[in-house]
Amino acid sequence: LPAPLAGTKAVIGHKTGTGDRNGKGQVIGTNDIGFVFLPDGHRYSIAVLIRDSEESEQATARVIADISEAVYRHVSGKAFNLISENCHKQEKMHSSQVHLFF
């Protein structure tokens, strides 16, 4: 969650969690949950929960970062034009489930 907020002056407190791999080699859960305070006084809570990921830890972390950036841009009113293959990781993670709450 914090990586895409670097340089924005947003303040974040967050907690990550990662489960073990199941018998299929999938990561049971990769999660990041946090509170974000923006310089303009707006604030939001965000929880990204990814279940049964077959992706690498780096690829799964990139999905979380992309979601965090999208939510930040939505809440802060910043123009959003992030089109990259990482944005489509959710499609590639067809056997995984991505849950987002904000």
N, C-alpha and C positions, 0 to 999 in steps of 0.2 A: 503493500500500500504506500509506503513513504517514497519510494524511488521517483515516481513522476512528479512529486510535490517539491523536489529539491529546487531551490531558487525562487519559489513562489511566495515565501514568507508565511506560508501556512504552517500551523503547529499541529503535529499529530502525535497521538499516543496510541499504540497498537500492540496486539499480541498475536503471534503466529503459533501454529500447531501443525504437526505432520504426523500421520500414522505410519504404521508398518506396511509392508507389501502383503497382499493376500496370495492365495495359491495360484492365481492367474498372473502374478507379477505386477499387479496394479497397486498403486499407492492408495490405501484405504481412504485417506483424507488429507488434503492440504488446505489450510485455512489461514486467513488473516482478517482480524476484526479490529476496528479502531474508531476513534473520535477525531474529527478534523475541525480546527478552528481557523477560519480565514481572516486575513487582516481587516476586511471590511465589516467584521462582526458576525457574518454568517457562520453557521456550524452545521455539521452533519455527522451521522454515524454510518459506518459502512462495514458490512461483513461479506466476505467472499469465501465460499465453501466449495471446494472441488473434490468430488468423490470418484474413486475408481479410475484414477488417471494412469494411462500407460505411457505418458510423455516423460521426458527427463525432468529432473527437478528444476533445471534452468528454464525449460519451456513452460512448465506449469507456473513458475514465478513470473514469467513474462505475461502470461494470461492475466494473472492477478494485477500486475502493474498496469496493463492496458485497460482493465476494467476500472482501476483506481483513477487513471487519468480521465477516462470518459465521465465518471461521476464528478470529479473535480471540475472539469470544464462545464458540465451541465449546471452544477450548483453555483459556480462562480460567474456564469454567464460568458465565459470565454468561448470564442469561436472554436468549433470542433471539426477538424478535417484530418483525422488520423486514419489513413487507409494504408494498411500494411498487411503482410501475410500474418503477422502476429495477431491482428484483430480477428482473423479468421481461424485462429487456433481452436476455438470452441467447435467449429465445424469439423476440424481434424480430430478432435477429441471425441469422436462419435460414440465411443464406448464409455466415456466419462460423463459425469453430470456436473454442471456448474450452477451454483445457486448464488444469487446476489440479492442483498438486502441493503437499502439505504434510505 
